[in-house]
Amino acid sequence: MTGITLTADQIRNAPAPVRQWIEQEVINSLGLNSAGLAPRPPAVAPAQAAHLVACSVDDVAGVLEHIRGTFPAVNVLFEFGRPGITYGQPAVMTFRLMDILHHTRLQQIEQVMTSLEMINQALTVVRKDPSARFCGFDNEGHCLIAPQTQASIATLWQDMMARQQMQQAKPDDRIAPAA
């Protein structure tokens, strides 16, 4: 048997298929699932989806307001503005936790999970419903959200970028110093 050593940067910069293969090899060798947890009895994804809330743009803006001071959670929230894979009935969108970890440049999957819990808690406050959930999980290391939630996050991001561009395009209101 031959072994190799890779740095975190080498793995981070590897093509996605290589990262996924490495991830699967590590998971298999440790006997873990891709969320980094010990195996547990299989759960059916649609049962998780039943607790998911389809968030409006206002809901997402409220969640953002609650987590604004926690940069990793904000980064994780906006990761869901990317297109995901939709499946099932009712439909859910899936995002790989390892991809979220990679895109947000967090160091450990636990940081992603903590951020997701903060987002879930913020939604319960915004919705005034303790059973409301922004996301759920499957046993394959995926995070599940409602497709409307993904669309709302993408819309909020686009609106924020448009406002920022408009502010930058405004003429300078300051008075120029006298010559």
VOFISE-310201 format. One record per atom (N, C-alpha, C): x negated, y negated, z negated; residue in one letter. Coordinates in Angstrom, 2 decimals, always signed. Atoms other than C-alpha are relative to their C-alpha. Layout:
! VOFISE-310201
(rec (X,Y,Z),A)
...
END
This chain:
! VOFISE-310201
(rec (-0.84,+1.18,+0.00),M)
(rec (+0.00,+0.00,+0.00),M)
(rec (-0.89,-1.24,+0.00),M)
(rec (+0.73,+1.25,-0.09),T)
(rec (-1.21,-3.50,+0.84),T)
(rec (+0.88,-1.11,-0.57),T)
(rec (-0.75,+1.12,+0.54),G)
(rec (-0.18,-6.65,-0.98),G)
(rec (-0.55,-1.31,+0.53),G)
(rec (+0.44,+1.34,-0.40),I)
(rec (-0.33,-10.31,-0.06),I)
(rec (+0.50,-0.99,-1.04),I)
(rec (-0.40,+1.06,+0.91),T)
(rec (-0.09,-13.49,-2.06),T)
(rec (+0.34,-1.23,+0.83),T)
(rec (-0.42,+1.21,-0.70),L)
(rec (+1.84,-16.50,-0.77),L)
(rec (+0.26,-1.09,-1.03),L)
(rec (-0.29,+1.12,+0.89),T)
(rec (+2.03,-19.93,-2.33),T)
(rec (+1.46,-0.42,+0.20),T)
(rec (-1.37,+0.49,-0.11),A)
(rec (+5.38,-21.61,-2.97),A)
(rec (+0.16,-0.85,+1.26),A)
(rec (-0.06,+0.83,-1.20),D)
(rec (+4.58,-24.08,-0.17),D)
(rec (+0.04,+0.85,+1.27),D)
(rec (-0.02,-0.88,-1.17),Q)
(rec (+3.87,-21.27,+2.29),Q)
(rec (+1.39,+0.61,+0.19),Q)
(rec (-1.34,-0.58,-0.09),I)
(rec (+7.20,-19.66,+1.48),I)
(rec (+1.00,-1.08,+0.40),I)
(rec (-0.93,+1.09,-0.27),R)
(rec (+9.05,-22.99,+1.52),R)
(rec (-0.07,-0.43,+1.47),R)
(rec (+0.18,+0.46,-1.37),N)
(rec (+7.62,-23.85,+4.95),N)
(rec (+0.15,+1.11,+1.04),N)
(rec (-0.17,-1.12,-0.93),A)
(rec (+8.16,-20.41,+6.48),A)
(rec (+1.33,-0.13,+0.72),A)
(rec (-1.28,+0.01,-0.71),P)
(rec (+10.88,-19.97,+9.11),P)
(rec (+1.08,+0.69,-0.84),P)
(rec (-1.11,-0.53,+0.79),A)
(rec (+14.31,-19.17,+7.66),A)
(rec (+0.07,+1.52,-0.01),A)
(rec (-0.08,-1.48,+0.05),P)
(rec (+14.30,-15.49,+8.74),P)
(rec (-1.10,+0.61,-0.88),P)
(rec (+1.09,-0.51,+0.83),V)
(rec (+10.94,-14.98,+7.02),V)
(rec (+0.33,-0.22,-1.47),V)
(rec (-0.39,+0.28,+1.39),R)
(rec (+12.16,-16.68,+3.81),R)
(rec (+1.08,+0.97,-0.47),R)
(rec (-1.08,-0.92,+0.37),Q)
(rec (+15.28,-14.52,+3.85),Q)
(rec (-0.53,+1.41,-0.21),Q)
(rec (+0.58,-1.32,+0.17),W)
(rec (+13.24,-11.36,+4.31),W)
(rec (-0.77,+0.07,-1.31),W)
(rec (+0.75,+0.02,+1.25),I)
(rec (+10.90,-12.33,+1.45),I)
(rec (+0.96,+0.03,-1.19),I)
(rec (-1.01,+0.05,+1.07),E)
(rec (+13.90,-13.17,-0.73),E)
(rec (+0.60,+1.39,-0.24),E)
(rec (-0.63,-1.32,+0.13),Q)
(rec (+15.51,-9.80,-0.02),Q)
(rec (-0.98,+1.02,-0.57),Q)
(rec (+1.00,-0.92,+0.52),E)
(rec (+12.26,-7.92,-0.70),E)
(rec (-0.22,-0.21,-1.50),E)
(rec (+0.18,+0.29,+1.42),V)
(rec (+11.80,-9.66,-4.05),V)
(rec (+1.21,+0.47,-0.79),V)
(rec (-1.24,-0.40,+0.67),I)
(rec (+15.43,-9.10,-5.00),I)
(rec (+0.05,+1.52,-0.14),I)
(rec (-0.04,-1.47,+0.04),N)
(rec (+15.22,-5.41,-4.09),N)
(rec (-1.03,+0.57,-0.96),N)
(rec (+1.06,-0.54,+0.86),S)
(rec (+11.93,-4.89,-5.91),S)
(rec (+0.28,-0.23,-1.48),S)
(rec (-0.33,+0.30,+1.40),L)
(rec (+13.27,-6.48,-9.10),L)
(rec (+1.34,+0.59,-0.43),L)
(rec (-1.30,-0.56,+0.33),G)
(rec (+16.65,-4.79,-8.91),G)
(rec (+1.01,-1.07,-0.34),G)
(rec (-0.92,+1.10,+0.26),L)
(rec (+18.44,-8.13,-8.91),L)
(rec (+0.87,-0.24,+1.21),L)
(rec (-0.74,+0.48,-1.17),N)
(rec (+21.13,-9.64,-6.75),N)
(rec (-0.61,-1.32,+0.42),N)
(rec (+0.65,+1.20,-0.52),S)
(rec (+20.31,-12.75,-4.71),S)
(rec (+0.28,-1.24,-0.81),S)
(rec (-0.18,+1.13,+0.91),A)
(rec (+21.63,-15.05,-7.45),A)
(rec (-1.01,+0.06,-1.13),A)
(rec (+1.01,-0.13,+1.04),G)
(rec (+18.77,-13.81,-9.63),G)
(rec (+0.53,+0.68,-1.25),G)
(rec (-0.64,-0.62,+1.15),L)
(rec (+21.09,-11.86,-11.93),L)
(rec (-0.04,+1.52,+0.14),L)
(rec (-0.05,-1.45,-0.04),A)
(rec (+21.16,-8.22,-12.88),A)
(rec (+1.28,+0.43,+0.70),A)
(rec (-1.20,-0.45,-0.71),P)
(rec (+23.60,-6.21,-10.79),P)
(rec (+1.19,+0.13,-0.94),P)
(rec (-1.22,-0.14,+0.77),R)
(rec (+27.17,-6.24,-11.98),R)
(rec (+1.03,+0.65,+0.90),R)
(rec (-1.01,-0.65,-0.83),P)
(rec (+30.32,-4.52,-10.81),P)
(rec (+0.45,-0.93,+1.12),P)
(rec (-0.39,+0.85,-1.11),P)
(rec (+31.44,-5.75,-7.39),P)
(rec (+1.29,-0.77,-0.29),P)
(rec (-1.20,+0.83,+0.12),A)
(rec (+33.94,-8.59,-7.38),A)
(rec (+0.45,-0.34,+1.41),A)
(rec (-0.55,+0.32,-1.30),V)
(rec (+36.20,-9.43,-4.51),V)
(rec (+0.00,-1.52,+0.16),V)
(rec (+0.11,+1.45,-0.21),A)
(rec (+35.49,-12.89,-3.07),A)
(rec (+1.35,-0.70,+0.03),A)
(rec (-1.26,+0.73,-0.01),P)
(rec (+39.15,-13.79,-2.36),P)
(rec (+0.59,-0.22,-1.40),P)
(rec (-0.49,+0.21,+1.36),A)
(rec (+39.97,-13.32,-6.08),A)
(rec (-0.65,-1.24,-0.59),A)
(rec (+0.68,+1.21,+0.45),Q)
(rec (+37.34,-15.97,-6.86),Q)
(rec (+0.61,-1.21,+0.68),Q)
(rec (-0.48,+1.13,-0.77),A)
(rec (+38.73,-18.18,-4.11),A)
(rec (+1.34,-0.51,-0.52),A)
(rec (-1.31,+0.41,+0.50),A)
(rec (+42.15,-18.24,-5.79),A)
(rec (-0.13,-1.14,-1.01),A)
(rec (+0.19,+1.03,+1.00),H)
(rec (+40.69,-20.57,-8.45),H)
(rec (-0.65,-1.26,+0.57),H)
(rec (+0.66,+1.14,-0.62),L)
(rec (+38.99,-22.92,-6.00),L)
(rec (+1.02,-1.08,+0.33),L)
(rec (-0.84,+1.15,-0.31),V)
(rec (+40.41,-26.39,-5.50),V)
(rec (-0.47,-0.59,+1.32),V)
(rec (+0.33,+0.71,-1.24),A)
(rec (+40.54,-28.03,-2.08),A)
(rec (-0.10,-1.48,-0.37),A)
(rec (+0.24,+1.37,+0.46),C)
(rec (+38.98,-31.39,-2.95),C)
(rec (+0.20,-1.01,+1.12),C)
(rec (-0.15,+1.13,-0.91),S)
(rec (+40.00,-34.62,-1.26),S)
(rec (-1.26,-0.86,-0.08),S)
(rec (+1.13,+0.93,+0.05),V)
(rec (+37.51,-37.38,-0.51),V)
(rec (+0.00,-0.73,-1.34),V)
(rec (-0.09,+0.67,+1.30),D)
(rec (+38.79,-39.16,-3.65),D)
(rec (-0.48,+0.91,-1.14),D)
(rec (+0.47,-0.95,+1.02),D)
(rec (+38.19,-36.02,-5.74),D)
(rec (-1.53,+0.06,+0.00),D)
(rec (+1.45,-0.10,-0.11),V)
(rec (+34.63,-35.74,-4.43),V)
(rec (-0.66,-1.29,-0.49),V)
(rec (+0.54,+1.27,+0.48),A)
(rec (+34.02,-39.45,-5.06),A)
(rec (+0.06,-0.07,-1.52),A)
(rec (-0.10,-0.04,+1.46),G)
(rec (+35.24,-38.96,-8.63),G)
(rec (-1.05,+0.91,-0.62),G)
(rec (+1.05,-0.92,+0.47),V)
(rec (+32.91,-35.98,-9.11),V)
(rec (-1.35,-0.69,+0.10),V)
(rec (+1.26,+0.71,-0.19),L)
(rec (+30.04,-38.03,-7.70),L)
(rec (-0.19,-1.05,-1.08),L)
(rec (+0.09,+1.03,+1.04),E)
(rec (+30.80,-40.82,-10.16),E)
(rec (-0.40,+0.62,-1.34),E)
(rec (+0.31,-0.67,+1.28),H)
(rec (+30.60,-38.34,-13.08),H)
(rec (-1.43,+0.54,-0.05),H)
(rec (+1.33,-0.61,+0.00),I)
(rec (+27.28,-36.81,-11.99),I)
(rec (-1.08,-0.94,+0.52),I)
(rec (+0.90,+0.95,-0.67),R)
(rec (+25.68,-39.93,-10.49),R)
(rec (-1.38,-0.11,-0.67),R)
(rec (+1.27,+0.15,+0.70),G)
(rec (+22.95,-40.10,-13.16),G)
(rec (-0.88,+1.24,+0.03),G)
(rec (+0.76,-1.25,-0.03),T)
(rec (+21.79,-36.53,-12.52),T)
(rec (-0.34,+0.33,+1.45),T)
(rec (+0.42,-0.11,-1.39),F)
(rec (+19.85,-36.54,-9.25),F)
(rec (+0.09,+1.42,+0.56),F)
(rec (-0.11,-1.36,-0.57),P)
(rec (+19.59,-32.72,-8.83),P)
(rec (+1.45,+0.39,+0.29),P)
(rec (-1.41,-0.35,-0.22),A)
(rec (+23.37,-32.33,-9.21),A)
(rec (+0.57,-0.76,+1.20),A)
(rec (-0.45,+0.78,-1.16),V)
(rec (+23.98,-35.12,-6.68),V)
(rec (-0.52,+0.65,+1.28),V)
(rec (+0.57,-0.68,-1.17),N)
(rec (+21.62,-33.39,-4.22),N)
(rec (+0.76,+1.29,+0.31),N)
(rec (-0.72,-1.26,-0.20),V)
(rec (+23.40,-30.07,-4.75),V)
(rec (+1.39,-0.30,+0.57),V)
(rec (-1.34,+0.36,-0.50),L)
(rec (+26.81,-31.72,-4.23),L)
(rec (-0.05,-0.29,+1.50),L)
(rec (+0.05,+0.37,-1.41),F)
(rec (+25.77,-33.21,-0.90),F)
(rec (-0.49,+1.11,+0.91),F)
(rec (+0.35,-1.17,-0.81),E)
(rec (+24.32,-29.88,+0.26),E)
(rec (+1.25,+0.62,+0.62),E)
(rec (-1.25,-0.59,-0.51),F)
(rec (+27.94,-28.82,+0.71),F)
(rec (+0.62,-0.82,+1.12),F)
(rec (-0.43,+0.76,-1.17),G)
(rec (+28.37,-31.52,+3.35),G)
(rec (-0.47,+0.65,+1.29),G)
(rec (+0.47,-0.75,-1.17),R)
(rec (+26.47,-29.21,+5.70),R)
(rec (+1.07,+1.04,+0.36),R)
(rec (-0.95,-1.06,-0.38),P)
(rec (+28.55,-26.75,+7.72),P)
(rec (-0.39,+1.32,-0.66),P)
(rec (+0.21,-1.32,+0.58),G)
(rec (+28.93,-23.38,+6.05),G)
(rec (+0.66,+1.05,+0.88),G)
(rec (-0.65,-1.09,-0.73),I)
(rec (+30.23,-20.02,+7.19),I)
(rec (+1.37,+0.21,-0.63),I)
(rec (-1.38,-0.16,+0.48),T)
(rec (+34.01,-19.69,+6.91),T)
(rec (+0.45,+1.43,+0.24),T)
(rec (-0.58,-1.33,-0.17),Y)
(rec (+35.68,-16.36,+6.31),Y)
(rec (+1.11,+0.20,-1.02),Y)
(rec (-1.00,-0.41,+0.96),G)
(rec (+38.54,-14.65,+4.52),G)
(rec (+1.35,-0.66,+0.19),G)
(rec (-1.35,+0.55,+0.03),Q)
(rec (+42.18,-15.37,+3.88),Q)
(rec (+0.46,+0.01,-1.44),Q)
(rec (+0.19,+1.35,-0.54),P)
(rec (+42.62,-17.83,+2.30),P)
(rec (-1.48,-0.26,+0.30),P)
(rec (+1.36,+0.27,-0.48),A)
(rec (+39.56,-19.23,+4.02),A)
(rec (-0.86,-0.64,-1.09),A)
(rec (+1.01,+0.62,+0.87),V)
(rec (+36.44,-20.06,+1.99),V)
(rec (-1.25,-0.23,+0.86),V)
(rec (+1.29,+0.24,-0.64),M)
(rec (+33.10,-21.48,+3.07),M)
(rec (-1.08,+0.53,-0.92),M)
(rec (+1.08,-0.57,+0.80),T)
(rec (+29.95,-19.75,+1.93),T)
(rec (-1.30,-0.75,+0.27),T)
(rec (+1.32,+0.61,-0.06),F)
(rec (+26.55,-21.24,+1.21),F)
(rec (-0.93,+0.87,-0.82),F)
(rec (+0.97,-0.81,+0.73),R)
(rec (+23.49,-19.22,+0.20),R)
(rec (-0.64,-0.84,-1.10),R)
(rec (+0.62,+0.71,+1.12),L)
(rec (+22.22,-20.25,-3.23),L)
(rec (-1.49,-0.24,+0.27),L)
(rec (+1.43,+0.18,-0.30),M)
(rec (+18.64,-19.73,-2.01),M)
(rec (-0.22,-1.14,+1.00),M)
(rec (+0.12,+1.13,-0.94),D)
(rec (+19.24,-22.18,+0.87),D)
(rec (+0.19,-1.32,-0.74),D)
(rec (-0.22,+1.22,+0.80),I)
(rec (+20.60,-24.75,-1.59),I)
(rec (-1.27,-0.30,-0.79),I)
(rec (+1.25,+0.17,+0.75),L)
(rec (+17.50,-24.20,-3.74),L)
(rec (-1.08,-0.59,+0.90),L)
(rec (+1.04,+0.45,-0.95),H)
(rec (+15.25,-24.69,-0.71),H)
(rec (+0.26,-1.44,+0.45),H)
(rec (-0.31,+1.33,-0.53),H)
(rec (+17.04,-27.77,+0.68),H)
(rec (-0.10,-1.10,-1.05),H)
(rec (+0.05,+1.02,+1.06),T)
(rec (+17.22,-29.57,-2.67),T)
(rec (-1.39,-0.10,-0.62),T)
(rec (+1.38,-0.04,+0.53),R)
(rec (+13.58,-28.70,-3.46),R)
(rec (-0.03,+0.15,-1.52),R)
(rec (+0.04,-0.34,+1.42),L)
(rec (+14.52,-27.55,-6.94),L)
(rec (-0.94,+1.18,-0.16),L)
(rec (+1.01,-1.03,+0.22),Q)
(rec (+12.12,-25.10,-8.55),Q)
(rec (+0.58,+1.37,-0.33),Q)
(rec (-0.56,-1.27,+0.45),Q)
(rec (+14.44,-22.43,-9.96),Q)
(rec (+1.49,+0.05,+0.30),Q)
(rec (-1.42,-0.18,-0.29),I)
(rec (+17.83,-20.99,-9.13),I)
(rec (+0.86,-0.45,-1.18),I)
(rec (-0.74,+0.44,+1.18),E)
(rec (+18.88,-21.80,-12.70),E)
(rec (+0.33,-1.49,+0.07),E)
(rec (-0.27,+1.43,-0.17),Q)
(rec (+18.60,-25.51,-11.83),Q)
(rec (+1.18,-0.21,+0.94),Q)
(rec (-1.15,+0.08,-0.91),V)
(rec (+21.02,-24.99,-8.94),V)
(rec (+1.27,+0.38,-0.76),V)
(rec (-1.18,-0.46,+0.75),M)
(rec (+23.40,-23.08,-11.22),M)
(rec (+0.45,-1.04,-1.03),M)
(rec (-0.33,+1.06,+0.95),T)
(rec (+23.23,-25.82,-13.87),T)
(rec (+0.68,-1.16,+0.71),T)
(rec (-0.61,+1.08,-0.78),S)
(rec (+24.01,-28.43,-11.22),S)
(rec (+1.41,+0.37,+0.43),S)
(rec (-1.34,-0.44,-0.41),L)
(rec (+26.95,-26.39,-9.94),L)
(rec (+0.97,+0.00,-1.17),L)
(rec (-0.86,+0.04,+1.18),E)
(rec (+28.30,-26.06,-13.47),E)
(rec (+0.37,-1.45,-0.34),E)
(rec (-0.30,+1.41,+0.23),M)
(rec (+28.03,-29.84,-13.91),M)
(rec (+1.07,-0.49,+0.98),M)
(rec (-0.97,+0.38,-1.02),I)
(rec (+29.96,-30.30,-10.66),I)
(rec (+1.37,+0.59,-0.33),I)
(rec (-1.26,-0.63,+0.40),N)
(rec (+32.63,-27.81,-11.77),N)
(rec (+0.63,-0.74,-1.18),N)
(rec (-0.52,+0.71,+1.18),Q)
(rec (+32.96,-29.61,-15.13),Q)
(rec (+0.51,-1.39,+0.37),Q)
(rec (-0.44,+1.33,-0.43),A)
(rec (+33.18,-33.02,-13.45),A)
(rec (+1.34,+0.09,+0.71),A)
(rec (-1.28,-0.16,-0.70),L)
(rec (+36.00,-31.73,-11.24),L)
(rec (+1.14,+0.23,-0.98),L)
(rec (-1.08,-0.21,+0.97),T)
(rec (+37.97,-30.54,-14.27),T)
(rec (+0.43,-1.33,-0.63),T)
(rec (-0.32,+1.32,+0.55),V)
(rec (+37.77,-34.10,-15.62),V)
(rec (+0.75,-0.84,+1.04),V)
(rec (-0.63,+0.79,-1.07),V)
(rec (+38.66,-35.74,-12.28),V)
(rec (+1.42,+0.48,+0.25),V)
(rec (-1.31,-0.58,-0.28),R)
(rec (+41.59,-33.38,-11.70),R)
(rec (+0.88,+0.10,-1.25),R)
(rec (-0.71,-0.17,+1.27),K)
(rec (+42.58,-33.34,-15.39),K)
(rec (+0.64,+1.40,-0.08),K)
(rec (-0.45,-1.39,-0.04),D)
(rec (+42.88,-29.57,-14.98),D)
(rec (-1.18,+0.89,-0.36),D)
(rec (+1.14,-0.83,+0.42),P)
(rec (+40.57,-27.26,-16.97),P)
(rec (-0.19,+1.27,+0.83),P)
(rec (+0.15,-1.21,-0.81),S)
(rec (+41.23,-24.38,-14.55),S)
(rec (-0.50,-0.31,+1.42),S)
(rec (+0.47,+0.38,-1.34),A)
(rec (+40.17,-26.33,-11.42),A)
(rec (-1.48,+0.35,+0.16),A)
(rec (+1.39,-0.36,-0.27),R)
(rec (+36.94,-25.06,-9.85),R)
(rec (-0.40,-0.55,+1.36),R)
(rec (+0.59,+0.49,-1.23),F)
(rec (+34.81,-26.77,-7.24),F)
(rec (-0.51,+1.18,+0.82),F)
(rec (+0.61,-1.12,-0.70),C)
(rec (+33.05,-23.52,-6.41),C)
(rec (+0.14,+1.28,-0.80),C)
(rec (+0.08,-1.33,+0.59),G)
(rec (+32.91,-19.82,-7.09),G)
(rec (-1.21,+0.70,+0.58),G)
(rec (+1.19,-0.74,-0.44),F)
(rec (+30.33,-17.13,-6.45),F)
(rec (+0.38,+1.42,+0.35),F)
(rec (-0.14,-1.42,-0.26),D)
(rec (+30.06,-13.68,-4.96),D)
(rec (-1.24,+0.72,-0.53),D)
(rec (+1.12,-0.77,+0.52),N)
(rec (+27.65,-10.89,-5.85),N)
(rec (-1.18,+0.06,+0.96),N)
(rec (+1.07,+0.00,-0.99),E)
(rec (+25.47,-11.53,-2.80),E)
(rec (-0.81,-1.29,-0.02),E)
(rec (+0.77,+1.25,+0.11),G)
(rec (+24.09,-14.90,-3.96),G)
(rec (+0.55,-1.13,+0.84),G)
(rec (-0.65,+1.06,-0.75),H)
(rec (+26.60,-17.09,-2.17),H)
(rec (+0.88,-0.84,-0.92),H)
(rec (-0.91,+0.91,+0.66),C)
(rec (+28.48,-20.10,-3.44),C)
(rec (+1.18,-0.20,+0.95),C)
(rec (-1.21,+0.10,-0.81),L)
(rec (+32.07,-20.37,-2.21),L)
(rec (+0.73,-1.29,-0.32),L)
(rec (-0.82,+1.20,+0.19),I)
(rec (+34.03,-23.58,-1.68),I)
(rec (+1.13,+0.02,+1.02),I)
(rec (-1.09,+0.13,-0.95),A)
(rec (+37.26,-24.52,+0.05),A)
(rec (-0.48,-0.80,+1.22),A)
(rec (+0.41,+0.74,-1.20),P)
(rec (+36.79,-25.68,+3.67),P)
(rec (+0.34,-1.50,-0.08),P)
(rec (-0.37,+1.41,+0.13),Q)
(rec (+38.64,-28.94,+2.88),Q)
(rec (-1.02,-0.73,-0.88),Q)
(rec (+1.01,+0.61,+0.87),T)
(rec (+36.09,-29.60,+0.12),T)
(rec (-1.25,-0.34,+0.80),T)
(rec (+1.17,+0.26,-0.83),Q)
(rec (+33.22,-29.27,+2.61),Q)
(rec (+0.26,-1.20,+0.90),Q)
(rec (-0.34,+1.11,-0.89),A)
(rec (+34.99,-31.65,+5.02),A)
(rec (+0.04,-1.32,-0.78),A)
(rec (-0.08,+1.21,+0.82),S)
(rec (+35.62,-34.15,+2.20),S)
(rec (-1.39,-0.50,-0.39),S)
(rec (+1.38,+0.39,+0.36),I)
(rec (+31.95,-34.12,+1.13),I)
(rec (-0.68,-0.60,+1.22),I)
(rec (+0.60,+0.53,-1.22),A)
(rec (+30.83,-34.63,+4.74),A)
(rec (+0.55,-1.39,+0.31),A)
(rec (-0.63,+1.31,-0.24),T)
(rec (+33.30,-37.52,+5.11),T)
(rec (-0.53,-1.04,-0.96),T)
(rec (+0.53,+0.95,+0.99),L)
(rec (+32.16,-39.17,+1.88),L)
(rec (-1.43,-0.39,+0.35),L)
(rec (+1.39,+0.28,-0.37),W)
(rec (+28.51,-38.87,+2.97),W)
(rec (-0.05,-0.95,+1.20),W)
(rec (-0.02,+0.86,-1.19),Q)
(rec (+29.28,-40.39,+6.38),Q)
(rec (+0.47,-1.41,-0.36),Q)
(rec (-0.48,+1.32,+0.44),D)
(rec (+31.25,-43.24,+4.73),D)
(rec (-1.08,-0.76,-0.75),D)
(rec (+1.07,+0.64,+0.77),M)
(rec (+28.39,-43.95,+2.33),M)
(rec (-1.11,-0.50,+0.93),M)
(rec (+1.05,+0.39,-0.93),M)
(rec (+25.86,-44.04,+5.18),M)
(rec (+0.45,-1.18,+0.85),M)
(rec (-0.52,+1.12,-0.81),A)
(rec (+28.09,-46.34,+7.27),A)
(rec (+0.00,-1.29,-0.80),A)
(rec (+0.02,+1.20,+0.86),R)
(rec (+28.48,-48.76,+4.33),R)
(rec (-1.42,-0.50,-0.19),R)
(rec (+1.39,+0.39,+0.18),Q)
(rec (+24.73,-48.74,+3.76),Q)
(rec (-0.53,-0.68,+1.26),Q)
(rec (+0.45,+0.60,-1.25),Q)
(rec (+24.07,-49.48,+7.43),Q)
(rec (+0.62,-1.38,+0.20),Q)
(rec (-0.65,+1.31,-0.13),M)
(rec (+26.61,-52.33,+7.39),M)
(rec (-0.67,-1.02,-0.92),M)
(rec (+0.66,+0.92,+0.93),Q)
(rec (+24.92,-53.86,+4.33),Q)
(rec (-1.37,-0.40,+0.52),Q)
(rec (+1.32,+0.30,-0.54),Q)
(rec (+21.52,-53.64,+6.00),Q)
(rec (+0.09,-0.88,+1.24),Q)
(rec (-0.16,+0.77,-1.23),A)
(rec (+22.88,-55.21,+9.18),A)
(rec (+0.46,-1.43,-0.26),A)
(rec (-0.46,+1.36,+0.32),K)
(rec (+24.30,-58.30,+7.40),K)
(rec (-1.16,-0.97,+0.07),K)
(rec (+1.08,+0.99,-0.01),P)
(rec (+22.33,-61.49,+7.95),P)
(rec (-0.45,-0.33,-1.41),P)
(rec (+0.57,+0.32,+1.30),D)
(rec (+20.07,-62.48,+5.13),D)
(rec (+0.64,-1.29,-0.52),D)
(rec (-0.70,+1.12,+0.59),D)
(rec (+22.03,-64.79,+2.83),D)
(rec (-0.94,-0.94,-0.76),D)
(rec (+0.93,+0.83,+0.75),R)
(rec (+18.93,-66.14,+1.16),R)
(rec (-0.44,-1.20,+0.83),R)
(rec (+0.46,+1.21,-0.68),I)
(rec (+17.69,-69.61,+1.99),I)
(rec (-1.50,+0.12,+0.19),I)
(rec (+1.43,-0.08,-0.30),A)
(rec (+14.32,-69.71,+3.69),A)
(rec (-0.72,-1.14,-0.69),A)
(rec (+0.75,+1.06,+0.68),P)
(rec (+11.62,-71.66,+1.87),P)
(rec (-0.28,-1.15,+0.97),P)
(rec (+0.26,+1.21,-0.81),A)
(rec (+11.04,-75.21,+3.08),A)
(rec (-1.43,+0.06,+0.54),A)
(rec (+1.33,-0.03,-0.63),A)
(rec (+8.13,-75.60,+5.46),A)
(rec (-0.80,-1.22,-0.35),A)
END
